[in-house]
């Protein structure tokens, strides 16, 4: 029997530009001598011969070579592939498995068994297709990308590849498994979804791969997998097949506790870390430590420092180390700089087993233009807007996601859930939220497009943010979302049903800017700027705030925190200890970037970690000791954390003494001892300063930032103070406090 294929069809296979290989290759119904039969066709370049292995009959049927380039065909009884009875095309959408497999002989004579990639059933169910079409497939990562599977009970294991490229002419998956010859593995398309799929039995875990895409204009581009789970070490750019099911998690106790915990009322003392520079050592490129080594070192250090959480600058794969991870390409792949996906799972698991939460920075606001990434993925503006007034960020030279497109919004929400699901991450700090909320963000004149109502609000981005927050909090109770949002947008950390955006926390950028500006002033001038400190309490409970002293405050010429402090050497250290003590007693959760806890002098750079050698000096060890004790003080005293976000947890005693630059306040939580905080922002000791207190009794001094242990002068009130019976500050009783110079004294009310 002559083949029913045309020369044009065969040519499209040989030349590698067939847009619908499933219509040619695989099993197809034919009429053979008046009886139904199945024509099984395969394209196997670099082969000498090929066979169809009929599992039902237990026989091997030779295939006829119908083109010297490696196109084969065999006419088989219909029961070889019963799932295609009555079909004129292959059953790409069938959930049944074919009744045969293929064998072929390499030029060396080696016989290779393989599943016919064009007979394997799709991994996408009807429900998957419906959810994808609606943009609501929150477990998209379980279908898209590269997944190890068997295409049938009698089939060898392989890898299923799925990618979204709706405007491509042709898509091939190329990699180690096919010698990067895409003609062998041209993918099949779900036309209504724009999704391409192929099962490759030769592929395995560890293989490198890319998608070779022919654009509408005929150009060929190689792209890494947008849903790839692992990637080559930059500057190499291929994706890597990974199995995310191999790690055996041992953090069940942590996960159960997290699901039953309200993060708003628990301590949250976060240590912000850039994994590539926190600590370095030999054995890996650029001194990068692997995830497992980092896990043990971070646990030891954070336990000693009493941090409750580690917040990681972006760990998703990024080509340019100097972007610190904020120009992400591999949204589903932990960076290979520190090891494999399983190594990162071990990292999170080990921290959880040692009672440390893990927050990661997440970047849904923009992505870079690297040729192997999302930019013009199928030759068209797919993930980004076509119009640069919407699609290109003027500050960073990156592309802005098109949040109005169902598939893009689905990609991002699923990516957020992926990290919580597959890696047990405890929360996401969302970068650059303000740039997402405003259409005219950092744009001058008319270089932006208003929304449908003529406003500057990005309505599609707002919808995406709310969907993201709802999905995270519904599916992963106890997990947190944190907004880096620098404007006065209302309700960032308020519930969706109350008109908010739904974040758990919001960074208090106003507090950070006002406080650092105040602390940079010479103490003699601070009396004129007291409102820069007191203003934060006017709005402190309008959001669930985190007080951040992040990496952004020690880069781009700003200098380190201690270098920003005024005065001589003694005053610089005292001012820094004062800043930290004030911050740790102010309402709001806490975040400190690495190096700040040892008062390092140099500005942070991604190639250099903290100046650990400074701990040879008592002054730097003193600051480190203070941070450890402040963290423990917050953990041990609910008055300093349980009511961070409610006004009944704070009370001013003295905020009007501008001449002395003094602040005195209470931190409270019902059922727990009240804390009294006395801050002196000048280098002049305030001896016997009368402070009104709510009740008579004894107040123990639990921390003094001027203690010798911290490098101070030991001006204080050890072991504590007894009330005097004298009313003050409109309160019935008072204590006489020795306020240390540039220092903070913290007292706890005793029963």
ROGU-165352 format. One record per residue (C-alpha): x, y, z; residue in one letter; residue number from 1. Coordinates in Angstrom, 3 decimals, decimal comma. Example, Ala and Ser with C-alpha at 12.3 -4.5 7.8 and 13.67 -1.06 7.14 Angstrom:
u  v  w  residu  num
12,300  -4,500  7,800  A  1
13,670  -1,060  7,140  S  2
//
This chain:
u  v  w  residu  num
0,000  0,000  0,000  X  1
1,308  3,427  -0,869  X  2
1,470  5,983  1,899  X  3
-1,247  8,590  2,107  X  4
1,282  11,261  3,066  X  5
2,038  13,945  0,495  X  6
5,513  15,114  -0,429  X  7
4,647  18,447  1,164  X  8
3,824  16,788  4,467  X  9
6,988  14,721  4,413  X  10
9,025  17,780  3,503  X  11
7,633  19,732  6,458  X  12
8,868  16,959  8,756  X  13
12,308  16,730  7,202  X  14
12,764  20,495  7,161  X  15
11,451  20,937  10,719  X  16
8,629  23,415  10,145  X  17
5,584  21,169  10,516  X  18
3,007  23,087  12,569  X  19
0,795  20,072  13,296  X  20
2,919  16,912  13,479  X  21
0,097  15,015  15,164  X  22
-1,873  15,132  11,915  X  23
0,932  13,211  10,204  X  24
2,781  11,162  12,826  X  25
1,482  8,666  15,344  X  26
-1,505  6,335  14,799  X  27
-4,152  7,143  12,163  X  28
-7,194  5,286  10,907  X  29
-6,890  4,080  7,322  X  30
-8,807  1,709  5,088  X  31
-6,599  -1,245  4,119  X  32
-7,973  -3,659  1,509  X  33
-11,526  -2,829  2,549  X  34
-10,889  -3,317  6,269  X  35
-10,142  -0,775  9,015  X  36
-6,485  -0,562  9,913  X  37
-4,060  1,750  11,672  X  38
-1,200  3,524  9,946  X  39
1,526  4,189  12,511  X  40
4,028  6,772  11,301  X  41
7,235  7,987  12,869  X  42
10,060  10,378  12,046  X  43
13,366  8,922  13,225  X  44
16,389  10,589  11,626  X  45
19,726  8,869  12,267  X  46
18,093  5,419  12,325  X  47
18,606  2,292  10,224  X  48
15,288  0,558  10,819  X  49
12,139  0,808  12,925  X  50
9,393  -1,488  14,289  X  51
5,973  -1,261  15,903  X  52
5,744  -3,486  18,989  X  53
2,144  -4,753  19,232  X  54
1,611  -5,400  22,951  X  55
-1,750  -7,103  22,508  X  56
-0,522  -9,598  19,920  X  57
2,975  -9,861  21,341  X  58
4,588  -9,293  17,947  X  59
7,016  -6,796  16,445  X  60
5,949  -5,370  13,083  X  61
8,572  -3,802  10,783  X  62
7,983  -0,245  9,583  X  63
8,502  0,717  5,966  X  64
10,937  3,583  5,310  X  65
8,974  5,939  3,074  X  66
11,655  8,655  2,955  X  67
15,434  8,324  3,300  X  68
15,410  11,193  5,833  X  69
13,917  8,806  8,382  X  70
10,128  8,818  7,847  X  71
8,575  5,382  8,596  X  72
5,109  3,878  8,319  X  73
3,535  0,560  9,304  X  74
-0,007  -0,641  8,528  X  75
-1,274  -2,527  11,545  X  76
-4,471  -4,251  12,607  X  77
-6,911  -1,825  14,229  X  78
-6,586  -3,441  17,654  X  79
-3,017  -2,170  17,947  X  80
-4,422  1,215  18,855  X  81
-8,068  0,627  19,743  X  82
-8,451  4,146  21,040  X  83
-8,491  5,569  17,506  X  84
-11,259  3,455  16,035  X  85
-13,272  5,543  13,608  X  86
-10,899  8,503  13,889  X  87
-9,353  10,200  10,914  X  88
-6,620  11,759  13,070  X  89
-4,612  10,606  16,045  X  90
-6,283  10,692  19,424  X  91
-4,163  13,454  20,923  X  92
-6,984  14,331  23,318  X  93
-7,701  10,777  24,398  X  94
-7,082  9,674  27,958  X  95
-6,447  6,107  26,831  X  96
-2,996  4,740  26,159  X  97
-2,024  3,182  22,826  X  98
-1,582  -0,546  22,518  X  99
1,901  -0,348  21,030  X  100
5,352  1,136  21,389  X  101
8,200  1,765  18,945  X  102
11,674  0,374  18,467  X  103
14,373  1,691  16,201  X  104
17,956  0,762  15,354  X  105
20,654  3,420  15,568  X  106
23,390  3,467  12,885  X  107
25,591  1,668  15,443  X  108
23,090  -1,198  15,594  X  109
21,837  -0,358  19,076  X  110
18,121  -1,108  19,500  X  111
16,144  1,592  21,348  X  112
12,648  1,240  22,845  X  113
10,451  4,316  22,935  X  114
6,884  5,445  23,422  X  115
5,420  7,010  20,307  X  116
5,314  10,707  21,301  X  117
2,347  11,298  18,992  X  118
0,254  8,534  20,515  X  119
0,744  9,452  24,169  X  120
-2,398  10,876  25,781  X  121
-2,381  14,502  26,890  X  122
-1,824  15,367  30,548  X  123
-4,482  18,061  30,216  X  124
-7,956  16,953  31,229  X  125
-11,113  18,722  30,138  X  126
-11,201  20,408  33,536  X  127
-7,600  21,578  33,080  X  128
-8,511  23,117  29,756  X  129
-11,513  24,856  31,250  X  130
-9,497  26,325  34,130  X  131
-6,685  27,431  31,817  X  132
-9,167  29,128  29,529  X  133
-10,670  30,952  32,510  X  134
-7,231  31,897  33,864  X  135
-8,005  30,122  37,148  X  136
-5,726  27,065  37,056  X  137
-3,904  27,720  40,328  X  138
-1,991  24,440  40,060  X  139
-0,795  25,181  36,553  X  140
2,690  24,020  37,552  X  141
1,388  20,451  37,837  X  142
0,629  20,467  34,104  X  143
2,929  22,970  32,416  X  144
6,687  22,567  32,190  X  145
8,563  19,253  32,151  X  146
7,041  16,396  34,167  X  147
8,267  12,826  34,505  X  148
5,496  10,359  33,689  X  149
4,505  7,160  31,941  X  150
2,238  7,520  28,931  X  151
0,695  4,102  29,514  X  152
0,876  1,057  31,756  X  153
3,190  -0,770  29,342  X  154
5,132  2,308  28,342  X  155
8,638  3,309  29,390  X  156
8,967  6,374  31,586  X  157
9,721  9,680  29,956  X  158
9,065  13,394  30,269  X  159
5,986  15,339  29,232  X  160
6,668  18,876  27,997  X  161
3,950  21,556  27,931  X  162
4,418  25,223  27,002  X  163
2,182  28,190  26,145  X  164
3,075  29,867  22,819  X  165
-0,188  30,803  21,073  X  166
1,343  32,850  18,256  X  167
4,048  30,372  17,255  X  168
4,029  28,626  13,887  X  169
5,920  25,634  15,187  X  170
7,369  24,610  18,558  X  171
10,023  21,972  19,075  X  172
11,449  20,731  22,337  X  173
15,215  20,297  22,012  X  174
17,725  18,962  24,483  X  175
20,227  16,352  25,507  X  176
17,682  13,615  24,697  X  177
17,560  14,412  20,948  X  178
21,008  15,885  20,339  X  179
19,274  19,294  20,153  X  180
17,667  18,314  16,841  X  181
14,145  19,675  17,070  X  182
12,892  17,880  13,975  X  183
12,625  14,719  16,063  X  184
10,389  16,288  18,678  X  185
8,078  18,817  17,073  X  186
5,313  19,499  19,579  X  187
1,557  19,187  19,090  X  188
-0,793  22,072  19,739  X  189
-4,054  22,479  21,631  X  190
-5,324  25,061  19,150  X  191
-7,906  26,789  21,327  X  192
-5,436  27,215  24,193  X  193
-2,256  27,987  22,288  X  194
-0,541  25,295  24,364  X  195
1,990  22,907  22,848  X  196
2,663  19,461  24,278  X  197
4,813  16,404  23,658  X  198
5,780  13,271  25,556  X  199
9,431  12,269  25,037  X  200
10,333  8,834  26,312  X  201
14,063  9,420  25,779  X  202
14,102  12,384  28,191  X  203
14,985  11,963  31,868  X  204
15,732  13,874  35,030  X  205
18,859  15,975  34,639  X  206
18,513  16,521  30,892  X  207
18,955  20,068  29,651  X  208
16,312  21,397  27,290  X  209
14,785  24,454  25,609  X  210
11,845  25,242  23,370  X  211
12,747  26,072  19,783  X  212
10,014  28,347  18,510  X  213
9,271  29,462  14,983  X  214
7,598  32,863  15,168  X  215
4,862  34,151  12,897  X  216
7,584  35,940  10,950  X  217
9,456  32,676  10,348  X  218
12,339  33,397  12,740  X  219
13,569  30,622  15,041  X  220
14,297  31,415  18,709  X  221
15,411  29,172  21,568  X  222
13,681  29,818  24,892  X  223
14,061  28,384  28,358  X  224
10,937  26,952  29,945  X  225
8,739  29,592  31,659  X  226
7,607  26,839  34,046  X  227
10,973  25,092  34,198  X  228
11,818  23,723  37,644  X  229
15,602  23,930  37,337  X  230
18,128  25,756  35,193  X  231
21,765  25,720  34,212  X  232
24,261  27,792  36,143  X  233
24,391  31,264  34,546  X  234
25,577  32,401  32,091  X  235
24,277  29,129  30,583  X  236
20,543  29,342  30,000  X  237
18,964  25,926  29,372  X  238
16,233  24,534  31,587  X  239
16,819  21,200  33,331  X  240
14,316  18,387  33,859  X  241
13,762  18,017  37,611  X  242
11,635  15,752  39,802  X  243
10,137  17,801  42,643  X  244
8,625  14,776  44,388  X  245
11,825  13,164  45,610  X  246
12,356  15,126  48,835  X  247
10,895  13,568  51,980  X  248
9,722  16,468  54,119  X  249
10,195  16,341  57,876  X  250
8,650  19,690  58,843  X  251
5,139  18,456  59,610  X  252
5,147  19,923  63,129  X  253
6,099  23,361  61,804  X  254
3,503  23,285  59,028  X  255
0,702  22,234  61,390  X  256
1,642  24,945  63,877  X  257
1,797  27,561  61,118  X  258
-1,666  26,660  59,837  X  259
-3,107  27,279  63,298  X  260
-1,223  30,493  64,059  X  261
-2,269  34,101  63,553  X  262
0,897  35,819  62,291  X  263
-0,409  39,232  63,371  X  264
-0,102  38,410  67,065  X  265
3,161  36,455  66,977  X  266
6,757  37,715  66,997  X  267
8,152  38,440  63,546  X  268
11,837  39,403  63,722  X  269
13,109  38,860  60,189  X  270
16,731  38,663  59,083  X  271
17,007  39,709  55,430  X  272
19,667  37,724  53,607  X  273
21,290  37,682  50,187  X  274
22,372  34,043  49,963  X  275
25,162  34,736  47,501  X  276
27,044  37,093  49,800  X  277
25,933  36,409  53,397  X  278
28,791  33,970  53,837  X  279
31,114  32,564  51,223  X  280
33,569  29,710  50,942  X  281
35,582  27,529  48,584  X  282
34,216  24,740  46,438  X  283
31,677  26,523  44,229  X  284
31,852  29,259  41,609  X  285
32,338  32,767  43,002  X  286
32,493  31,390  46,535  X  287
28,750  30,625  46,579  X  288
27,804  28,189  49,323  X  289
25,277  25,446  48,612  X  290
21,789  25,493  50,089  X  291
22,542  22,712  52,572  X  292
25,616  24,405  53,985  X  293
23,755  27,708  54,140  X  294
20,883  26,061  55,993  X  295
23,116  24,852  58,815  X  296
25,029  28,112  59,066  X  297
21,882  30,239  59,063  X  298
20,153  28,118  61,688  X  299
23,153  28,346  64,009  X  300
23,444  32,102  63,518  X  301
19,737  32,942  63,711  X  302
19,334  30,876  66,864  X  303
22,188  32,774  68,461  X  304
20,650  36,053  67,293  X  305
17,045  35,061  68,188  X  306
15,573  35,888  64,783  X  307
12,230  34,211  64,065  X  308
12,311  34,354  60,257  X  309
14,791  34,518  57,412  X  310
13,732  36,665  54,478  X  311
15,618  35,789  51,304  X  312
16,238  38,196  48,465  X  313
14,919  36,514  45,301  X  314
15,995  32,890  44,907  X  315
14,295  32,363  41,540  X  316
16,723  31,940  38,650  X  317
18,160  35,156  37,241  X  318
20,865  35,591  34,598  X  319
22,563  38,717  36,019  X  320
23,982  38,340  39,517  X  321
24,156  42,115  39,843  X  322
20,357  42,322  39,732  X  323
20,339  40,569  43,163  X  324
17,603  38,315  41,767  X  325
15,121  41,100  41,027  X  326
15,371  40,512  37,272  X  327
13,921  37,026  37,223  X  328
13,821  34,708  34,228  X  329
13,143  31,312  35,834  X  330
10,105  32,015  37,987  X  331
9,695  28,353  38,972  X  332
13,375  27,475  39,431  X  333
15,471  28,156  42,542  X  334
18,778  29,550  41,368  X  335
21,350  26,888  40,541  X  336
24,072  29,091  42,075  X  337
23,525  27,239  45,341  X  338
22,481  23,792  44,178  X  339
19,497  21,798  42,986  X  340
15,770  22,103  43,715  X  341
16,075  19,294  46,246  X  342
18,924  21,168  47,945  X  343
16,633  24,189  48,348  X  344
13,896  21,935  49,711  X  345
16,407  20,697  52,275  X  346
17,214  24,326  53,124  X  347
13,589  25,189  53,903  X  348
12,949  21,875  55,628  X  349
15,959  22,254  57,914  X  350
15,030  25,798  58,893  X  351
11,483  24,680  59,696  X  352
12,710  21,781  61,803  X  353
14,649  24,377  63,768  X  354
11,688  26,765  64,212  X  355
12,706  29,346  61,639  X  356
10,271  30,677  59,054  X  357
11,327  31,313  55,457  X  358
10,043  34,319  53,494  X  359
11,167  34,893  49,906  X  360
11,119  38,024  47,784  X  361
8,802  37,620  44,795  X  362
8,922  39,831  41,696  X  363
5,640  39,908  39,737  X  364
6,077  43,557  38,734  X  365
8,543  43,200  35,855  X  366
10,941  40,864  34,031  X  367
14,120  41,404  31,978  X  368
14,637  41,392  28,220  X  369
17,089  38,459  28,119  X  370
16,608  36,580  24,861  X  371
16,048  33,180  26,453  X  372
13,353  34,430  28,824  X  373
9,757  35,642  28,739  X  374
10,432  38,679  26,548  X  375
8,562  38,255  23,226  X  376
8,388  34,585  24,084  X  377
6,766  33,342  20,885  X  378
7,875  36,302  18,820  X  379
5,004  38,442  20,044  X  380
4,468  40,520  23,213  X  381
2,995  37,578  25,092  X  382
3,632  38,165  28,781  X  383
4,134  41,937  28,371  X  384
2,096  44,764  26,880  X  385
2,776  45,634  23,241  X  386
2,677  49,385  23,873  X  387
5,874  50,536  25,649  X  388
3,811  53,110  27,571  X  389
2,319  50,132  29,384  X  390
4,807  47,359  28,769  X  391
8,252  48,802  29,504  X  392
9,533  50,089  32,819  X  393
11,383  53,401  32,343  X  394
13,584  53,061  35,446  X  395
14,771  49,488  35,166  X  396
14,712  48,803  31,414  X  397
12,522  45,771  32,059  X  398
9,123  44,624  30,823  X  399
5,848  44,958  32,734  X  400
3,457  42,007  32,891  X  401
0,125  42,323  31,101  X  402
-2,130  41,712  34,107  X  403
-5,235  42,026  31,947  X  404
-4,459  38,779  30,153  X  405
-5,944  35,673  31,784  X  406
-2,966  33,460  31,009  X  407
-0,442  35,944  32,409  X  408
-2,400  36,486  35,603  X  409
-2,778  32,718  35,931  X  410
0,972  32,235  35,419  X  411
1,811  34,636  38,252  X  412
-0,780  33,446  40,784  X  413
0,189  29,825  40,144  X  414
3,848  30,771  40,561  X  415
3,174  32,294  43,975  X  416
1,297  29,180  45,096  X  417
4,019  26,950  43,651  X  418
6,608  28,209  46,152  X  419
4,211  27,665  49,061  X  420
3,199  24,231  47,803  X  421
6,346  22,595  46,493  X  422
8,876  24,355  48,751  X  423
6,795  24,978  51,923  X  424
7,711  28,669  51,857  X  425
6,032  30,610  54,695  X  426
5,382  33,820  52,835  X  427
6,099  36,092  49,913  X  428
7,365  39,651  50,133  X  429
6,095  41,272  46,944  X  430
8,573  43,664  45,387  X  431
7,709  47,060  43,882  X  432
3,959  46,969  44,509  X  433
3,650  50,725  43,900  X  434
4,948  50,298  40,343  X  435
2,120  47,838  39,733  X  436
-0,664  49,975  41,192  X  437
-0,092  53,134  39,162  X  438
-0,135  53,379  35,380  X  439
1,923  56,580  35,515  X  440
4,494  55,219  37,963  X  441
7,840  56,913  37,174  X  442
6,449  58,200  33,864  X  443
6,594  61,827  32,830  X  444
4,046  63,846  30,883  X  445
1,751  61,837  28,638  X  446
4,000  58,776  28,492  X  447
1,299  56,549  29,998  X  448
-2,171  55,292  29,132  X  449
-5,063  55,999  31,540  X  450
-7,470  53,272  32,592  X  451
-10,956  52,973  31,132  X  452
-12,215  55,646  33,510  X  453
-9,405  58,067  32,745  X  454
-7,600  57,384  36,023  X  455
-4,040  56,426  36,878  X  456
-4,868  53,258  38,796  X  457
-3,902  49,985  37,131  X  458
-7,217  48,178  37,504  X  459
-5,941  44,889  36,044  X  460
-2,984  44,856  38,433  X  461
-5,279  45,528  41,389  X  462
-7,480  42,600  40,372  X  463
-4,403  40,378  40,060  X  464
-3,046  41,420  43,489  X  465
-6,370  40,666  45,150  X  466
-6,668  37,306  43,414  X  467
-3,131  36,440  44,486  X  468
-3,772  37,341  48,130  X  469
-7,071  35,482  48,287  X  470
-5,498  32,362  46,776  X  471
-2,529  32,373  49,160  X  472
-4,578  32,855  52,304  X  473
-7,275  30,365  51,319  X  474
-4,959  27,574  50,242  X  475
-2,154  28,063  52,778  X  476
-3,459  29,225  56,181  X  477
-0,787  30,927  58,248  X  478
1,315  31,921  55,249  X  479
1,944  35,647  54,898  X  480
2,128  38,123  52,046  X  481
4,113  41,327  52,517  X  482
3,843  44,404  50,309  X  483
6,773  46,672  49,586  X  484
4,510  49,624  48,880  X  485
5,815  53,159  49,257  X  486
2,732  55,306  48,595  X  487
-0,375  56,227  50,576  X  488
-2,568  53,668  48,799  X  489
-5,295  52,856  51,359  X  490
-5,947  49,385  52,737  X  491
-2,903  47,558  51,402  X  492
-3,040  45,126  54,338  X  493
-6,793  45,189  54,777  X  494
-9,140  42,361  53,690  X  495
-10,558  42,232  50,183  X  496
-14,109  42,298  51,541  X  497
-13,278  45,595  53,248  X  498
-11,992  47,163  50,032  X  499
-8,330  46,376  50,720  X  500
-5,670  44,639  48,665  X  501
-5,486  41,674  51,048  X  502
-1,808  41,604  52,058  X  503
-0,913  40,317  55,520  X  504
1,666  43,045  56,097  X  505
2,908  46,236  54,492  X  506
6,415  47,666  54,808  X  507
6,278  50,979  56,686  X  508
8,377  53,033  54,309  X  509
7,175  56,277  55,873  X  510
8,490  55,258  59,287  X  511
11,784  54,181  57,743  X  512
12,350  57,410  55,808  X  513
11,317  59,721  58,657  X  514
13,334  57,845  61,267  X  515
16,550  57,641  59,238  X  516
16,263  61,293  58,277  X  517
15,878  62,188  61,969  X  518
18,776  59,978  63,050  X  519
21,090  61,559  60,458  X  520
20,606  64,955  62,135  X  521
23,154  66,102  64,688  X  522
21,546  65,668  68,133  X  523
21,640  69,425  68,764  X  524
19,216  69,896  65,852  X  525
16,834  67,053  66,715  X  526
14,679  69,240  68,961  X  527
13,409  70,918  65,789  X  528
12,385  67,644  64,159  X  529
10,659  65,659  66,915  X  530
7,516  65,319  64,795  X  531
9,471  63,097  62,386  X  532
9,397  60,475  65,128  X  533
5,938  61,084  66,569  X  534
4,176  61,312  63,186  X  535
4,399  57,550  62,614  X  536
2,024  56,894  65,535  X  537
-0,713  58,879  63,827  X  538
-1,022  56,178  61,139  X  539
0,750  53,206  62,798  X  540
-2,445  51,155  63,068  X  541
-4,009  51,947  59,699  X  542
-2,060  49,005  58,229  X  543
-0,369  45,860  59,515  X  544
3,117  47,294  59,308  X  545
6,594  45,793  59,155  X  546
9,389  48,194  60,107  X  547
12,114  47,622  57,492  X  548
15,765  48,486  57,563  X  549
16,358  46,569  54,363  X  550
19,084  46,240  51,734  X  551
17,624  49,293  49,974  X  552
18,911  51,524  52,802  X  553
22,560  50,446  52,460  X  554
23,173  50,576  48,688  X  555
23,548  53,061  45,821  X  556
25,754  55,471  47,701  X  557
23,701  55,663  50,890  X  558
26,435  54,016  52,929  X  559
25,958  51,549  55,767  X  560
23,618  52,350  58,645  X  561
26,401  53,187  61,070  X  562
28,106  55,414  58,526  X  563
24,848  57,377  58,278  X  564
24,883  58,117  62,008  X  565
26,261  61,546  63,065  X  566
28,996  62,366  65,575  X  567
32,308  60,892  66,641  X  568
32,977  57,177  66,870  X  569
31,281  56,767  70,248  X  570
28,215  58,711  69,125  X  571
27,891  56,727  65,903  X  572
27,678  53,447  67,811  X  573
25,388  54,917  70,471  X  574
23,098  56,366  67,807  X  575
22,894  53,025  66,020  X  576
22,042  51,216  69,259  X  577
19,452  53,915  69,945  X  578
17,932  53,471  66,484  X  579
17,624  49,709  66,908  X  580
16,190  49,913  70,440  X  581
13,611  52,483  69,342  X  582
12,724  50,346  66,303  X  583
12,324  47,114  68,269  X  584
9,959  48,790  70,757  X  585
7,913  50,695  68,148  X  586
4,654  49,004  67,023  X  587
5,188  46,811  63,968  X  588
7,041  43,657  62,990  X  589
10,800  43,925  62,424  X  590
13,157  43,377  59,488  X  591
16,918  43,992  59,429  X  592
19,290  43,414  56,518  X  593
22,408  41,335  57,087  X  594
25,445  43,290  58,210  X  595
23,354  45,808  60,081  X  596
23,476  43,639  63,187  X  597
27,283  43,943  63,344  X  598
27,424  47,640  62,399  X  599
29,460  47,030  59,279  X  600
31,083  50,135  57,843  X  601
30,986  49,423  54,117  X  602
27,965  49,712  51,881  X  603
26,607  46,312  50,846  X  604
27,724  44,852  47,518  X  605
26,483  41,560  46,081  X  606
30,044  40,280  45,646  X  607
31,001  40,953  49,267  X  608
29,310  39,747  52,411  X  609
29,132  41,387  55,828  X  610
32,454  42,425  57,370  X  611
32,523  39,546  59,839  X  612
36,089  40,437  60,810  X  613
34,720  43,510  62,615  X  614
33,504  41,208  65,373  X  615
37,087  41,235  66,650  X  616
36,183  44,657  68,085  X  617
34,074  45,051  71,238  X  618
32,024  47,890  69,764  X  619
30,781  45,739  66,888  X  620
30,210  42,724  69,134  X  621
28,225  45,038  71,376  X  622
25,804  45,936  68,587  X  623
25,447  42,265  67,725  X  624
24,707  41,429  71,365  X  625
22,085  44,159  71,463  X  626
20,234  42,813  68,409  X  627
20,201  39,310  69,901  X  628
18,807  40,654  73,190  X  629
16,239  42,897  71,494  X  630
14,969  39,930  69,479  X  631
14,658  37,829  72,630  X  632
12,968  40,683  74,479  X  633
10,299  40,922  71,770  X  634
9,794  37,144  71,732  X  635
9,528  36,827  75,521  X  636
7,207  39,802  76,094  X  637
3,823  39,741  74,327  X  638
3,413  43,461  75,097  X  639
6,082  44,032  72,417  X  640
4,466  41,921  69,682  X  641
0,873  40,795  70,339  X  642
-0,718  44,190  69,638  X  643
1,613  45,505  66,956  X  644
-1,351  46,420  64,778  X  645
-3,938  47,689  67,256  X  646
-4,002  51,054  68,979  X  647
-4,654  49,575  72,410  X  648
-1,130  48,162  72,379  X  649
0,542  51,589  72,540  X  650
0,280  54,632  74,775  X  651
2,273  57,861  74,815  X  652
3,546  59,122  78,155  X  653
5,823  61,944  76,986  X  654
6,122  62,924  73,338  X  655
6,185  66,726  73,724  X  656
9,547  67,392  75,337  X  657
11,249  68,581  72,178  X  658
13,915  70,562  74,041  X  659
15,254  67,372  75,641  X  660
14,541  65,181  72,571  X  661
12,938  62,582  74,801  X  662
10,227  60,049  73,978  X  663
8,508  57,899  76,601  X  664
5,778  55,375  75,845  X  665
4,096  52,160  76,953  X  666
3,699  48,891  75,043  X  667
0,802  46,767  76,254  X  668
-1,072  43,506  75,727  X  669
-4,019  42,409  77,819  X  670
-3,069  39,826  80,425  X  671
0,681  40,465  80,160  X  672
3,110  42,843  81,884  X  673
3,263  46,352  80,461  X  674
6,574  47,631  79,070  X  675
7,840  51,170  79,656  X  676
10,243  52,603  77,043  X  677
12,345  55,721  77,688  X  678
14,343  57,137  74,747  X  679
16,922  59,913  74,940  X  680
17,983  61,170  71,497  X  681
20,754  63,473  72,784  X  682
24,234  62,711  74,196  X  683
23,264  64,452  77,465  X  684
22,271  62,024  80,258  X  685
18,865  62,848  81,778  X  686
19,336  62,066  85,448  X  687
16,274  61,485  87,633  X  688
13,859  62,269  84,814  X  689
10,351  61,898  86,213  X  690
8,110  59,620  84,184  X  691
4,443  59,006  84,917  X  692
3,315  55,375  85,043  X  693
-0,182  53,866  85,072  X  694
0,189  51,862  88,291  X  695
2,320  51,865  91,413  X  696
4,860  49,139  91,983  X  697
8,241  47,969  90,812  X  698
9,521  48,341  87,251  X  699
12,453  46,098  86,305  X  700
14,975  47,431  83,816  X  701
15,053  44,604  81,270  X  702
17,305  46,284  78,676  X  703
19,519  49,343  78,507  X  704
21,131  50,152  75,158  X  705
23,945  51,966  77,015  X  706
25,003  48,853  78,935  X  707
28,691  47,951  78,835  X  708
27,756  44,618  77,235  X  709
26,667  46,597  74,192  X  710
29,617  49,007  74,162  X  711
27,930  51,714  76,226  X  712
28,820  53,723  79,357  X  713
26,538  51,895  81,843  X  714
24,306  54,857  82,654  X  715
21,123  53,165  83,745  X  716
18,742  51,989  86,444  X  717
19,802  48,458  87,346  X  718
18,011  46,448  88,641  X  719
14,908  48,628  88,390  X  720
12,768  51,404  89,858  X  721
10,125  51,713  92,560  X  722
7,323  54,194  92,037  X  723
7,443  57,332  94,204  X  724
3,771  58,110  94,743  X  725
4,133  61,424  92,890  X  726
1,677  62,005  90,003  X  727
3,197  62,945  86,655  X  728
2,215  63,072  82,990  X  729
-1,455  62,885  84,017  X  730
-0,858  59,545  85,713  X  731
-1,269  58,714  89,374  X  732
2,288  57,597  90,019  X  733
5,793  57,989  88,639  X  734
9,372  56,749  88,606  X  735
12,651  58,662  88,407  X  736
14,638  57,406  85,434  X  737
18,314  57,875  84,648  X  738
18,087  58,172  80,858  X  739
21,397  57,157  79,256  X  740
22,994  59,397  76,606  X  741
21,806  58,482  73,120  X  742
20,151  55,515  74,708  X  743
17,003  53,614  75,527  X  744
15,954  52,097  78,841  X  745
13,201  49,487  78,761  X  746
11,292  48,471  81,892  X  747
8,771  45,721  82,637  X  748
6,006  46,175  85,183  X  749
6,215  43,514  87,858  X  750
3,173  41,923  89,467  X  751
//
